[in-house]
Amino acid sequence: MLDRPAVFVRVEDTDGAFGWGEIFANWPAAAAEHRVNLLARDIGPLVFDCPLSHPTDLFHALTKRTHIVALQSGEWGPFRQVIAGLDIAVWDMFARRSGKTLRRFVNAKAADHVPAYASGIHIKDADALIADAREIGFKNFKVKVGFKTEDDLNRIHRLFDNKSKDETIAADANQAWDVDEALKFMVQTTTLPLAWLEEPIPADSPTLDWKKLNDARPYPLAGGENIIGFKEFEKTAETAQLQVLQPDIIKWGGLTGCLAVGEQARSQGLLYCPHFLGGGIGLQASANLLAAVGGEGLLEVDVNPNPHRDAFGLVSSRVSEQGWACNAEPGLGIISLPDALKKFETNTVEIY
């Protein structure tokens, strides 16, 4: 990523109630502009034809209304991402109108803090980045591997030699390997208590390939950011491909889809750790989602510089021994976009 784009969306009803959402726009390079145009010209106008009695209504209505266009254009991802952002905004609006935080609107017993881990840590920079994250208050870390295998192995063994007893380390290969390469890494790290190995092979690899890895795995396998749809998550759970499920709230499903997946994961004894790599609104939504689902899962917090995240509150102000502090204000706790964002290149589109 050469920069850190973000697409934020605000939904307002006829009574003036409003909610904020975020739409995935990390890549390709022109993703942000494309998603805004898709929202403004194709999907936004459909929202006004969808009466809402429950926050899940919009997700299902828009998914149905856009199916043929998404099929014909082949733009499944962008359509799903725009709908996810709108879904988050509608949930925020409903929760705000109730006077409750989003997590308590979903689950009255939701906690105010969730466990979290520092993410986005390149293995070659891990020593320094983990030290910085440790200073902030993190005890759980995830490093990116999948580069030069021998270098990755040497470095990850060294990380485990230097970590404290109460810290955990996971690894993310970002779909970099084929089955043989993944097996080689697993064999060479059998003695390491990895919290999980994430996306060792492409997410759409045949079930047989995932079975080979599961038969040999010395630790849990994780994934989900590139799994799309209720049926695909059900298939993943039924075939026992993964032990840690990680859907991304702004890539597919919004709160409607990811809440359902999270509840299913917990009912089947799987660890639910929502994936996230974006701006401050999506991170707030991901934290509230995890709190509403509950369980032992961890919130993913990218610790690389990101002004679209930090404008809503520095990571260091949210992390403590209790975990990640969720907002105390209604909904997602966001009234308006922070002034700090005004110094960056921004564009606003209104749809009526």
DOMIMAR-265193 format. One record per residue (C-alpha): x, y, z. Coordinates in steps of 0.05 Angstrom, whole numbers, plus 5000, padded with zeros to 4 digits. Example, Ala and Ser with C-alpha at 12.3 -4.5 7.8 and 13.67 -1.06 7.14 Angstrom:
2
524649105156 527349795143 
# end
This chain:
352
500050005000 502950674978 497951075019 492350985069 485651145035 478851105069 471551175049 466851385105 459351405096 454051775136 446651565134 441152035159 433751905166 427952395158 427952535233 435252745232 437952115265 444551895234 449851365233 456951265207 459950695168 466350535130 467350205062 473549785046 478250164999 485249925013 486649694942 487149724883 490250424880 483750754855 479150364902 476850964943 474551364882 471350744852 467450574915 464951294923 462451294851 459150614860 455750864923 453551524892 451151284824 448850564833 447550354905 445950984944 439651144905 436950454921 437250584995 431251044992 426950474966 428350045027 423850185087 427449965151 424149655211 430549315233 437849465218 438748805181 433548995130 438049435086 443548905079 438748375054 434848855009 441049154976 444348474968 438248224931 437248864889 444448884865 445548144852 444448164776 448548794766 454248524807 453947874769 453848214701 459448694718 463648184756 464548704811 462448264870 467548544918 466049294909 458549184913 459248774977 463949295007 459349884995 453449495023 457649305084 459250035098 451950235091 449949665137 454649915192 451950615186 444750375193 446449955255 449950575284 443750995270 439050495303 443550425364 444451175370 436951285368 436250775425 441351155467 445650525473 452550365448 452449925386 454949315425 449649395480 444249505428 446148815400 447648475466 445748785533 451248395567 456848615520 463448795554 466549485551 473549205536 475648675486 482348305481 486648585425 492948435386 497948865349 497848705274 501048925209 508048745235 512748555179 517347995202 523648375181 521548965226 518548545281 523748665335 522649415334 515149415320 513548915374 517749315424 513749945406 507049565411 509249275478 510449985503 503450185484 500549605523 499749015475 501448305497 499047965434 502348045366 501747805294 507447805245 507147775169 511047205138 511046905068 517247245041 523846865042 522246235080 529046125112 529346855135 522246815161 523846185200 530146475231 526647105252 520446785280 524546305322 528346895349 521947255367 519646665409 526446645443 525547365465 518147405483 515547395554 511246835582 504847235581 505547445508 502847095446 505147115373 501146925311 503546905239 500047125175 502446885107 497247285067 496046695019 503346694998 504745944995 502545314960 501144695002 508344445001 511145115022 506145175078 507644475102 515144635102 513845245146 509344845193 514544285201 519944795217 515545135269 512444525302 515744685369 513245405369 506645555406 503945995350 497146275368 495146125296 497746105225 493446555181 492046435107 498045985093 495045825024 489946194980 483146245012 479845904952 484445304953 480944624946 478344305009 483343734999 489144235005 486344505070 485543795095 492943655083 494744255125 489944075180 492443365183 499443635195 498144265234 501544365302 497344985317 490745295294 489545535223 486046205213 482646585157 476346935136 477847625109 477447335039 471546875051 465047185027 457846995042 453846595093 454345955053 461945995045 462946105120 458245525134 462245085087 468745295120 466045105188 462944455165 469344215131 473444425192 478344805148 479745345200 479745375276 479846145277 474746535236 476447245215 471047585172 472248325158 466448785174 467949285117 469548765063 463148355069 457048315112 457648935155 454948805224 449148395197 453447865164 459347865211 455047825273 451647205246 458346885228 461047055297 455246745333 455746125289 463246075302 462246105377 456745585375 461445105339 467245225387 471445635339 475446255358 472446885329 477547435315 474847955266 479848185214 480748925203 485549385166 482450065155 480350725186 477650935253 470250825240 471150105217 475649965276 470350225325 465249795290 469749175293 470949275367 463549345381 462148725339 467148305378 464348555444 457348385423 459347675401 463547565463 468246985473 475746935476 477147265408 481847845398 480948505362 485848625305 489249305311 494049505256 499849875289 502650195226 501650945216 494551115193 491851825200 484751585181 484951145244 488751595291 484252195278 478851825317 483451695376 490551445383 491550695393 495550845456 489451185487 485150555477 489649985499 490749785571 491549155613 483949065607 484449045531 481649525478 476850045508 470450095467 466650755463 462050965519 457651425476 451451175438 452450795373 459650805352 460851435392 462351855329 458552505320 462452795261 468952705223 474852965265 477953625246 484653265241 482252965175 481253645142 488653715127 488453115081 485853075011 478352935018 472152924974 464952934996 458952674957 451752774980 446052324957 438752514967 
# end
